[in-house]
Structures are given as C-alpha cells and as structure tokens.
Amino acid sequence: MSRTRLTRRTLLGSTLALAVPLPKRGSSGQVPSLWREFTRTPFTHPQIPYIGKAGAQRHPRHPRVLDVRAYGARADGTTDSAPAINRAIAAAGRAGGGTVLIPPGTFRIDDVIRVGHSNVVVRGAGSDRTKLYATKNLTELIGVYGSRYGGDKSSWSWAGGLIWLAPTARWDSLVAAIRAKAWPFEGWTGNRRDEWRQLTTVEPARQGAWTVTVADASQLRPGELVLLRLADDPAHTLLEHMAGGGPGPETYYWDDKTKLLSYVPYEWPVRIAHVHGRKVTLERPLPLDLRPEWNPQLTTHVEELTGSGVEGLTLEAVETPQQPHLLDKGYNGVVLQCAYDCWLDDVTVRHVDNGFGLVAASACTLRGTTVAGRGSHHPYFCREGSHDNLIEDFTIEQRTVPAPANTQLHGINVEGLSSYNVWSRGDMRMGTFDSHRGLPFANVRTDITVNNDGRHGGDANAGPLFGARFTHWNIRVTNGRAGLMKIDQLAPYSATVGLNTVTEFDQIDVPDFTGDLHARLELYGSTGVVRPRNLYDAQREL
C-alpha cells in the first residue's frame, strides 16, 4: 500500500488536505528535492509548472448514432466518401450532437473531413480497422496559403488538416481569407484579432490563484468559456515575466522580435467555475501574474468547438515525396483549432507532411496517437497560443524512406506563447523536443523515450526558444544527443530531472538569456530511477 504525506493548502478560499504520493516501501527509485518542494507549493513553484489540470475535462456522450453508410459512404477504397462522411457529421451537428460511425474498411476521401459543431464524435472501428485514404492535399483543396509574415513559405507547413476540427464559422472565415490571399491570424479573436469585446477588467492577482476579483461580474456565468487577455507594455515586462524575470530577461532585446510581438496580447481560454459577487473562480489556476500595466481583462471570443472528438481510425495520405522545408503542400493529418475540451483517441496518420496539430486549441487531449509512414515535417505541432493540452501515449515511428534533401524534421513542437501543455509517455523513434521560438513557457515533457535526431525551428525574430518553467522529467535519450533534452543551460527557471547521460554534438540550440538562468538539474545520468516516474500522473494524484 502506498504511503502519503498530508499537507495543507489554501485552494478556492478553503483549506484542503492534499495526499502527496511517496514511493512504495521497498521500491527502487529516488525522489528528487524538486518534487518535495513542488508538493509544498504546487501552483507557484518557480521551476515546475502545475499541469495537473491539462487535457479535456469533459467527454460527453450522446445516444444519437449516425452510420456514414446511410449517407452514401462506401468502404471500397475507390468511391469518394468525403461528401457522405461530411453529410453525416453535419447532420449530427444540426441535431445538437451525436456519434458518426465509420465501420471497418478503407474509405477514399477527396476532400477535407470537417467537424464544425460541438458534441460531435467521429468514431471508427479502431485505427487498425478503419482507414480514410486521402488523395489530395490542402493546396489542391483550398489553395495556396502564404505566410502573414511574408516570403514564399507555405503556411500548410504548420496549419490545417485533412481532418479539421474547428467551429464552422471560424473555418469558413479562414478559408475565405486564404482564397482572398489575406493571410489570417488563426486564433480565438478572428483573422484580424478584432472579434472580441470586453466583459470586465480584472484586479491584480498572482500566478496560481484560482479566484480573481473583477470589476463587474454581471456578464459572467458558471460554465461559460472566456478569454483572459493580457497585453504587453512598452518595456515588455509581460514577456520578461513569461521568461521568469531577473537580469537575463530584463537585458534581452525584445524590440526587434517582430514576430514574437505579433503574438501578444496573450489569450488564455478558461471556463468559469463559480461567480460569487465580484469573486470569480476559474476552472484552472492563473498561468501568470495579473498586473495593472498589462490591462488584464476577461473578454469574449469566436464561438468555440467543444465536446467533439475523433476516435479509432487511420488517416493515410497518398504517398508522395516530402517537400523541401517550409514548402509543404498540405498532406496534413488531424488539427484541432479554436477547440476546447475536445479529443483524439486511437488515431494514426500515415505519409503526412504534418501529423497532429493544436492551433489556438486548449484543454484538449490526444491519447494513443501515432505518426507513421514516409516521414513528416512536424509530427506534432502546438502553436498560436495553445494551452493546457495533454498528448499522452503517443508514438512517432521511424520513417519508412530516407529523408529527401532540403527537408527538415522537428518532433513534438511548441511555440507562439503556448503554455501548460504536456507530452507524456511517448515513444519517439525520430524527432526532437522542438521548442520553436515564440517564447513558449511552462510546458512539460515526461516519461518519454526519444532517438534525438531532429532539430528545432523558428525565425530569429520570433524571440527565445524557452520561457520559464519548462520541465523535462524522466527522459531516455537513446542516441545520447544533448540538444533540447538537457535544458539547464538553455531554459530559465526550468528543470531537467531524471535524464540519462548525454553529450553535445550536432547542436544548434544556444542560450537566449545571459547570466544565472536559475535552472535546476537533478538525477542526471540516471535512467528510470526518478520517482514519481511521470510528472503529469503524479500531479493528477495531488
């Protein structure tokens, strides 16, 4: 029977006893001092983020079931079944939700499969039994998608999917902008980031607080999804705060980081749990301090997609050579966009340019996903302010053909102020921990085996590779390469715990900040001895 230690915490205005897991008697393993510290201050620890609430919290099920064969889909591998599948999905959406069944077999699709309504689940018979065979790419289906930052890059290199979960109105506006060559922002406040209105301002508060005081709660309701919006100030103190503060971030030159500056204001979607007078309790603790100079406010946003998912199928694209770097045509896998409390479960993608994407998506779970086939640019990407997501039990298989010249492999990507995301229990037979600039912060990679042969990306004007509170916990590097694994000299106010011995070779990662990074390194040179083994699971047990 496992032992616990009871500690006292103040949470949501009341004192609670937390049962802190300790190793079983007689079990091998070592508990680092960082874990003992974290259990004393779980919501405000300076190096380890609280990610115990990452992932979807709701998985609604609806009795309504629609079989795609009733809408004309055929599992013969030659009939274009995309129109039939989309008709079934649309019918479930109009009815307020339902499960769209795709039976065993191979279904050819010549178009994007679109999930645009909440509470719609597309369910195959299992990733080894139901296959969608995609014959076209997003450039063919939607058009050329240039970068809003200029140049000849294809935004299909980091956006869009052949299965695309996004609110219908948001998807329609994105497609219209792409076809008009008015390259859009992709997040919660529209193509020009102007589709929002203020609900109330918020009084100062500290990172880790669950309850805030607002000026006016009359427009706030329990269960409602709102955006917490934080603007930077001319001195860039918000960006410094995301990097942990102190001399290094304070002396960093932010003004020429034009791409990074386009990412702020920071927009964090969160549900309201309770409203009592002017006191508002949130579903998750605050990710950052709230200071007057950042004009903290709760706002509206575009309509979210919630309670939707894809389960039990393989999406296989027609096999084509991987394109040169940043010129992807869009043989992309599955993307969640402007989605909250959505999920993917037992889904495989094969022969794709980019595998699984989180684009302005939050509180979503990807479980049992696999990227396979001829090799991908981004097997997983997490960008455009995606927060609080969980990717667990994931696999990146070794590519089946050699990488063509002038291509690039990343791995599990995070960028663009994305925060509090977790990658857990992974088997990465190629790729790397791709922090892709854009100051991502407070992200966790835990209990992962990786053949570290990828590289990070990101333009220089996108700013630092790492903000504060990155944690790598129980990581096994099979080829011994240090790059982006051992981050005690790269990431400020961060932690590397339970990493086997690695050496520097073929490195391109260099520190962005000078001076003492206040980063921690424990149980270095070990394999599998750190307890708890999985940082996310242990935080959930708290």
Secondary structure, DSSP 8 states (H G I E B T S, - for coil): ---EEEEEEEETTEEEEEEEE---TT---B--HHHHHHHHSTTT-SSS---TT-S-S-----S-EEEGGGGT--TEEEEE-HHHHHHHHHHHHHTT-EEEE--SEEEEESS-EEE-STTEEEE-S-TTTEEEEE---HHHHT---B-TT-SS-BGGGTS--SEEE--HHHHHHHHHHHHTT-----STTTTTT----EEEEB--B-TT-SEEEBS--TT--TT-EEEEEE---TT-HHHHHHTT-SHHHHHS--TT-HHHHHH-SEEEEEEEEEEETTEEEESS--SS-B-GGG--EEE--S--EES-EEEEEEEEE------STT-----EEEEEESEES-EEEEEEEES-SEEEEEES-BS-EEEEEEEESS--SEEEEEESS-BS-EEEEEEE---SS---TT----EEEE-TT-BS-EEEEEEESS-EEEE-SS--BS-EEEEEEE---------GGG--S--S--EEEEEEETT-B-TTT--TTTSTT-EEEEE---B--S-----SS-S----EEESTT-SS-BSSS-HHHHHHH-
